[in-house]
Amino acid sequence: SRSRLRLPPIQLNLCSLTGAHFPGLGAMGNTVSGVAKCFGGVCKKFPPGRCDNADAVLKLLHQLPSEDLEEVKRQLFFDPSSEADGRFFSDDVGVELHEETCDREASPKSAASPRSLKMIKSDPCVMNRPMGTTARHRNRLSSAASPPPPLVRSETGPHPSDAKDKDVVVVSSLSLDWEELAKVPGVSMYELRLLWHLYLLRWPGLRVVFCTSQQVPQELIDYYLRCLPGGVDIDEAKSRLFMLSCNDRRALSVTEKLLQRPRAIARIRNFVSVKKAYMTVFNSTDSEVELARRIGVPLIGNGNEHSHWGTKSGNRQIFRDAGVLHPDGSYESAWDAHALAKDILTLWRRHPHAQKIMVKLNESFSGEGNAILRLTAELQKKVLGPLLGQDRDEAAALRAVEDALSSELEYVANCETWRHYSAQIERLGAICELFVEGPSEAKTSPSVQLFIGSGGKAKVFATHEQWLNGQIYVGCHFPANLDYATDLVVLAEQIGKVLADKGVLGYAAIDFVSVRKADATYEHHAIEINVRMGGTTLPIMTLSHLCELGRFDRTTSEFISADGCPRYYTASDNIRKPQYKGLLVSDVMDILQKHSEKIEWNQRPDAPETGVVLHLLPLLSEIGKCGAVCVGRSREEAQQLYDDLIEILDAETADGKNGSCDANTMSLEDEANLLA
């Protein structure tokens, strides 16, 4: 039965985290595929028995010796049985990289402490997720890297024209909690999100080092380079690019893998001009600070002393200090279910007519750590009755909230369970806040992207309308609704100033919920800050670097191309259908060439600087998923390009034309779950 996992003495059959939702598999079953992948002898030490859901599996996994747990995580994120592995995971570094063994903390409990320091040692239960740090380390961390060069020029958008003579070390590291990352299908390939940095090679003399866990297919590199603006010598650009693969499938960040390879660090130093280089990452922790120090270059990012401002509780404190409207709620993290229930009760007292309360894990990814508590009439009677009656019984009200959390909480992540979620609260912390109410047709979810430079200046470089499935990010439309986009820019600059005053450096994205009022104006509620790159970073950087003379106009929130006309796009990381499985990068290149004049970037007749730019292409072979940025001269043209791309992919893979799919064909039920 899919709802039960058997634990025989020889092996544990789990599903690789790459596909559809199966009921009853708990947190790890959020994105399991229709075909079970066996972990062989990894779990030999498990006793015989049964498991009603994946909570018990997780508990058993955490009891494994660290080396066995690492092997499980390796197969979760880099499944060696997937058909993609043998195709592009070979070593092209050309030298045997010496692996430096570092001591490891063995206690998950100590690592989960909200005040524990996470440097370059790796607890086997986390994937180098950012945590708080003690005050005695702050001076060392703040001086670990000199201020980086400015990346954003206010008049011309986010391309580094002020730093075009600077060499760039790109470390495609996702330094986040591994159990939260595991909820994202194909997360092992999300390192490739940062390949937009290859577009920096448009600037003569600039060198790029791109560091990954596994080798990037050469044909994918060639595709990125052929998108560069006209006049760039591709062969010469290749000579300024160094792709460094660690060839390491362990579920550690790329940063930690590099820290264990001093020869790799030496090769980076030898390739770039250290005096004019900087390092950039997806998100930064103390480990990234240490790696930048060893390379000898400044880091675009922060150590753990600033990581608090990227948490949900830190976000809310920033909104409060900036004086920006945001939902009422808690400002300090709750570290267990009882404390969370008390915060919810306090919030409910202030808003007795509220209908929903949001609960958010303090550190989560793509909305997967969120949940909703509905304040039903029955629950209101249980909670508010004791509070409003003559015999005020707060203990009974608190018990009712705790019971509701354990039995009625609605999770954004499919197959999440209270047992696992409550354990995550104890590891990551959680906050609660009012759900922003309003008719669905009157609510939007815009986002603003900004960069905080070394001078403490926060500069907005994009606004977007987010495309959400519930609360999970699917894609975006650029720019945000022009009826209010410039209002968002002003609010984001207020928030950015507070972030800068706190010492935050680098990329940030601020999410809002906007509600249209009766007078047709909008009320904007600040919801979340991602103090890192995000899903909207890739598309705006793609547009900015590939449009030769384009610029972002903050007064209108539009991107103006060289022809003086605005450009718009529809973008997504989640173009996914079962029939796309098995497509190789070379197959996609053939499809693009066949339909070049209809969709390919800068190849459409009489439509310069428009078209489709693809990314995450290796995921097509494994799970039938890729991403795209579809740029047009109007919103309608951008959306039409997106629709054309889907139509072409559907036609090219109809009736199994791609010649792939697993031997064990998915059932109709599995396909329906996958598409959902």
N, C-alpha and C positions, 0 to 999 in steps of 0.2 A: 504494500500500500504506500502511496506517495506521502501519506500523512504520518507514517512511522518510519523510523530509521532503525535497522537492526545492527547490533554491534557484535559480529562474530569474533572469535578469538584471533583470527588471522588478519582480517582487514576490516576497515570501516568504509562502506560505500557512501560517499557524499557526492553532491553535484557541484561541478565547477560553477563559479558565480558568473555566469555569462548569458542567462536567458530569461525564460518566463517564470511567472509566479506559481508556486505550488502551495496550496493551503497546508498549514501545519508544520512547516519547516522552520518556523521561528525567524530570527533576524538573518541567519545565514541563508534562509530559503527565500529571501526577498527577490533575488534575481537568479534563480537556478535554471539551468537549461533542461530541455526535454530529454537529454541523454546523460545518464549518470557516468561520471568519470571515477575510476577506482583509484584510491591512494595506495594500493598495494600494501606493503608491510609497514607503512608509517605508524599505524595504530595497533601494532601487535600486542602492546601492553594493556590494551583495553580488555576488561573482563567481558564474558558473554552477557547478553542482556538485550533489553529493548529500550527505546527512547521515544517518548510521546511527541517531543518537538526538539528543535535544535538548541534550546536553552541548555538541556543536559549535555548535548554534544559539545557546546562551547565550554561548559564546565569541565568536561573531560579533557578537552583540548588544552585548557589552561593548566591541567595537572601533568601534562606531558613534560618530559625534559626539554630544555630550551632548544636543543638541536632538532628534536622531533617536531616541535611546534613550528620551528622555522621551515621545516620541509613541508608541513601542511600549508603554511601561508604561501610558500613558494609556488605550490601547485594551484592554490586559489588564484593568485595574481598572474603567474606565468605558467599556465598548464602545459607541461611538456608533451602531453599527448595530443594537443591541438594541432591541426594541420598546418597552422601558420609557422610553428616554431622552426621546423627544419628549413624553412624557406629563407629566413632572414636573421637568424640568431647566431651566425658564425662570427669569428673574431677577425676584425680588420685593423686592429691597433698596430700590429706588426711587431710587438714586443711583449714578452711575458710580463704581466704586471705583478709585482710582488704584493702579496696580501699581508698587511700588517694586522696582527690579531690584537684586538683591544679587549680590556676587561668588560664584563657585562654584569649589570645588576640583575639579580635573579628574582627579586620579589615584586610581583605585580601590585601588591598592596602598597608598597612604599612608593612605587612609580606613579600610582594613581593619586597620591596626596596632592591637594591643590597647591601646596607650597614647596613641593619637591623640585629640585633643579634638574633639568634635562639638558645635558651637554651632548657629547658625542658618544657616550655609552648608550647602549640600546637595550632597554627592557624587552624581553621576547614577547610581551603582551601588547606592546604598542609599536606604532610605526613612526617613531620620532615625532610624536605630536607635540605642539607647543604647550608649555605649561608655565606657571608662575615661577619667579626666581627670587632669591633672597636679596636683601638690600646690599649685602657686602660684595656681591658680584657686579653691581650696576656700573660702577666707575670703570672697571676693566672692560665690560662689554661696550659701553658707549664710546670708548676710545679704540676699540679693536679694529675699526676700519675708518679711514679718512672719508670726508664727505664725497659722495659720488658726483659725477657731472650731471647737469640738468638734462632731463630727457624730454621735457615738454616745453615748447615755445608757444607762448600765448597766442600769437598771431597765426601760426601755421599748423596747429594741431599736434598730435602726439609723436610725430616722427622725430628722432634725435638729431635735428639739423644743427643744434648747438654742440652736439657731441659726435659729429660725423667722422671726425678723425680719431675717435676713441675705439680701441679694440674691445670686444665684448666676449665674456665667458658666460655661456648660458648653461645653467645646471637645472635640468628639467625635473626638479625634485618636488614630490608631493609629500611634505612633512606633516601628515595628518594622522588621526587615529585610524588604525587599520580596519577595525570592525565597522567604522562608518564608511571608509573607502570601499569596503567589500560590497556595499549596497549598490555601487554604481557599475552597471554592466560594462565589461571591457576596460576597467579602470587601468589595467597595466599599460594600455596604449595611450593613456592620457598624457604621458610624457611628451607625446608628439604634438600636443596642443601648442607647444612653445616653438615649433618649427617656423612660425612666422618671423622669428629673428633672422632667418636666412635672407629675408628681404632687405636686411640692413646692408647686404653686400652690394646694393645699388650704389653705395658711396665708395668712390675710388680710394684704395689704400686701407680701408677698414677691414680688420680681420675678425672672424667669428669662430669661437670654439663651442661646439654643441655636445654636451655630455648626457648620455643616456644609460639605462640599464642594459639594453640590448641593441644590436646593430640596426640602423635604419636602412631600409632597402635603397640601393643606389638610384633606382628608377624613381623613387619618391623624391629624393634629393633633386634629381634632374627636373622633375615636374615643378618643384618650387622655384628653381632658378630660371626656368623658361618663362615664368610669369613676370620676371623683373621688367621694368620699363625699358623701352627701346634704347639702343645705344650702349647697353651693358654687355661687355664681352663675357660670355658665360664661362669659357675656359679659364679666363683670367680670374673671374670671381671664384671659381672652384679652387684656385691656388691659394685663396685667402680664407678657405674654409677647412676646419679640422673637426671631423666627426669622431668623437671619442666614446667608444662603447666599453662598459665595464664587463659585459658578458656575465652578468651575475643575476640569477633569478630569485635571490632571497627577497623577502618582503621587507626590505629596508629602503629608505630614501636613497636616491642617487648620491646625495651629499655624503651619507655615511659610507657608501661604497667607495667613493673617492677618497675619503679620509683614511680608509684602510689600504690605500694604494699610493704610496709616496712617489712611485715612478710615474704614475699617471699625472700627479700634480706637477712633477718636474717637466713632463711633456707639455702641459698647458703653459707653464712659465716660459718654456723655450719657444713656443709658437707665437705668443702675443708679446707686445711691448708693454711690460708691466707698468712702466711709468705713465702710460696713457690708456690703460685698460680699466674696466670695471666688471663686476660680476652681477648677474641678475638671475632670479629664481622665481618659481611659481608662488611660494610663500617661504618666509624665512624664520629661523629659530637660532638658538645658540650654535647649532651645528653648522649652519650656513655662515655665521660670523667667523667661526673657527676655520672653515675651509677658505674663506676669502683671506683671512690672515695668513694661512699657509701659502696660498698662491701669491700673496703680496699685493692684492688689488682691493679697492673699496667695494662695498656691497650695496646694491640698491635694495635696502630692506633693514630689518631690525632684529635684534636678539630677543630672547625671552622676556627681557625686562619691559618690553612694550607689547608682548603678545596678549596681555589682558584686554587691550583696546580692540582686539579683533574677536573677543568672545561676546556672547549675547548680553551678559551683564555689563561688560565694558561698553558695548554699543549704546546701551540705554543711558549709561552715565554720560557719554559724550553728547547724546541728544539733549539731555537735561542741561548740561553746561552750555550748550550752544543756543539754548532757548528755542529749539525747533519742536514743533508739534509732533508728538509720538503717543502711542497707546499707553494708558495708565498700566502700571504693573510693578514688579519687583526690580530693585537695582542691585541687589546682592544675590549671589548664587546660593541655591539650596543644594545641600550635599547628601540628602536622603529624602525618602518619601514623606516622612513626618514633617520635615522643615518645608518641603514644597507644599504640602497640604495647608500648613499655617499661612504661607504666603498667599495661596489661593483664597483662603477664608478671609484674610485681611482685605484683599482686593474685592472680593464679593460684597463685603460689608459696605465698601465705598460705592459699589454699583449694584444694588440689589435687583435691578431689572435687566442686568446683562444676560445675554443668551449663550455666549460661548467665551471660553477662556483658552488662550493659546499656551501650550507648554513647549519649551524649546530646550534641547540639550545645549549646554554652553558652547561646545565645540562640535559642530556638525557640518555636513557638506551637502550642497544642492537641495536643502530643505528636508533631507531625509531624517533629521533628528527632531522634527516638529510633530506635535500631536494636538488634538482638540478635545477639550472637555465641554460637553454640551450641558448647559444648566437647565435641565428639564424641570417640568412642574413637580414631578415626584422628588427629584433631588432637592429642589428649592424647599419643598415641604420638610424634608429631612434636615436640611442645613439651616435655613432661615427660620423655620418654626421654633427650634430650641433657642435661637438667638433673640427672636422677637417676643417670645412668651414671657409670662411673669417669672417663671423659674428659668432663668438664663442658664443654659447648659452648653458651655462652649466645648466641653470634652466630647459630648455627643455629636455636635456639629462637626468637630474635627474628625471624628471617626467616620462620619458619613462621607466627608470629602476623601479621606484615605481609601475608603471602600470603593468610591466612584473611580478614583484613579486606577485602582487595581482591576476593575471590572468593566468600566465604561469609556476609558480613554480611547480615542480614535487616532490611529497612527498614520502619518503620511507614508512611511515605509511599509510596503506590503509584508504581511506575516510577522511584523514586530509583535512582541509579547511583553506583558508587564514585567515578568521576571527578568528578562534581558534589559528592558528599558530602565527599570529601577536600578539595576546594576550599573548601567551607563551613567545614571544620575550620580551615583556614588563615585564614579571614576572621573566624570567630566563636569558635573554640576548642571543645574538647570534653573531657568527663570520662568515666570508666568507673566502674561500680559493680556489685556482685553483684545478680543478679536474685533477687527475693524468692520463694522456692519455697513450694509448698503446694498441696493439692488445690483445684481450681477452686471446688468447692462450699464450701470453708472459707475462701476469700479474698474480701475486699471492698475497695473503693477509696473510703473516706470522705474528706471534705474539710472544713476548718474556715475560716470567714471571720472576719476581725477588722479592727479599725480602730485605728491608732496616732495618738493625738491630739497636739496641740502640747505637752502637758504630759508626754509620754513614757509615757503609760498606754496599754497595749494592751487593748482590750475586744473579746471575742468576741461576734458577733451572729448566728451561724448555724452549724449543722453540716449536712452533706449526705452522702448516698450517691451517688457519681458513677455515671453510666450510660455505660459505655465500649464502643466497638467496637474490640476489641484494646486499644490504648493511646490511642485518639483519643476525645476528649470528645464525647458525643452529647447528654447531658442529665443530670438529677439528680432525686433524691427527697429531700424535706425532711420531718422532720429525719433525721439519721443514725440508724442502729440504736440504739434506746434502751438496749440491753444495754451499750453502751460509749460513747455520745455524750458523757456527762459526763467520762469519762476523756480523751477527745479535747480537750475544753475546757481541761482542766488542762495538757495537753501544749502546746496552742497558746498558752496564756498564758506558759508558759516560753519558747517560741520568740519570741513577741511582745516579751517583755522584752528579749531580746538584740537584736532588731531595733531597738527603741526606743533602747537604749544605743548602737547604731551610728549613730543619728541619722535612721533611716528614719521617714517620716511618711506617713500616708494608708492606703489600702486594701491588704490582703494576704490571700492565700488559701494555706492549707497543705494539701498532699495527702499522704495516708497510704496504705499497703497494710496491711490488718489480716488476721491469720491466726488462725483459731480453733484452739486447742490441744485436746489430748485431754481435759483437765478442763473444757472448754467456756468457758474464759476466752480472751481475745484478746491477741495480741501486735501492737503497733502500730509500724510502721516509717515514719518520716518520709521522704518521697520528694522533695518539691519545694515551693518557695515561689514564688508569683506575687506580686511586689511591685507590684500594680496591680489594677484591676478585672478580673474574669474572667467565665466563663460562669455562675457561680453568683451573681454580684452582682445581675444583673437580676431574677431571680425573687424573691430575699428582699427586695429593695427594693420590688418590686411589691406583695408581700404586706404589707409593713410600712406603706407609704404609703396603700394602699387600705383597709386595716382601720382604721377611724377611731380606735379606742382600744386597738389591739393592742399586745402587748409580747413580747419574747423573754425567756424564763426560763432563765438560764444554769444553774440548778440541775437542770433536767430536760431542757434543750435543746429545749423545745417553744415554739411561738408561741401565746400565749393571746389569743383574740379578745375582743371586748366582751361576749359572752355567757358568758364564763368558761370556754369550751371550747377545746381546741387546734384549730389548723388545720394541715393537711398539704398538700403539693403534689407533683405530678409535672411537671417542666418540661423542655423541649427547644428547642434552636435549629435542629434538623435534621429537621423534619417535611417530607419531600420525596418526591414521586412525579412521574413525567413527565406524568401526566394533569392535574396541578394547574397546569401551565404555561399562562399566558395569563389567569389570574384577576387582575382589577384590584382595587385596594383597595375600590372601590365594589361590586364583585361580592361580596367577602367581607362587607361590611356588610349586603348583602341577605341573604346566607346566615345571618349571625348573627341578624338580625331574624326570619327565618323560624323559626329554632330557638331563639329567645331563652329560652323557659322551660325548655329542656333543658340548655343549656350556658352562656349568657351570664352574665358577672360580675354578681352582685348582682341578677339578674332571675329567679332560680329560686324558685318558690313555697315558702315555709317553709324556705328555706335561705339566710339572709342571709350576706353576706361569703363566698360560695363561687361557683364557676363558672370559666370560661375567660377569660383575658386573652391576646390575641394580640400578636405583635411581628414585626418584619422582614417585614411584609406586602408591600412592593414587590417583594421577591424572587420572589414567586409568579408574577408576570407573566413574569419573565425566565427563571427556572430551576425553577419549581415548588417553591419552598422557603419555609418560614416557621417561626416559633417560637411557643411557647405556654406559659403557666403555668396549670396546672389545679389549683385549690384546692378541697379537700374537708374534711369534718369527721373523716375517717379516711383512712388510706392507701388503703384499698380504694375509697372514694368518689373520691379524687383520681385514681386509676388508671382508674376507670370513666369519669370525665369525659374523660380523655385518649383512651380507646378510643372514646367517643361522638363526640369531635371528628373522629377519623380516619374513622369510619364515615360521618359527615355529609359530610365533604369528598369521600370516595370516591363517595358516592351523587350528590352535586351535580355531580361532574365525570365521571361515567360516560358512556361513549359520546360523548365529546367535547362534553359539554354546555357547557363553558366556551368553546367555539368557537375555541380557540386551538391552538397547536402549530406548530412550524416547518413550512415547506413541505416541507423534506426530512425525512420521518418517520424516527424512530430505528428501527434494526433491533432484533430481539428480543435479540440479543447485547448491543447498546449499552444497552438498557433493563435487562437483567440486571446489567450492570456498574454502572449508575447506582444501582440499588437496593442492590447490595452495598456 
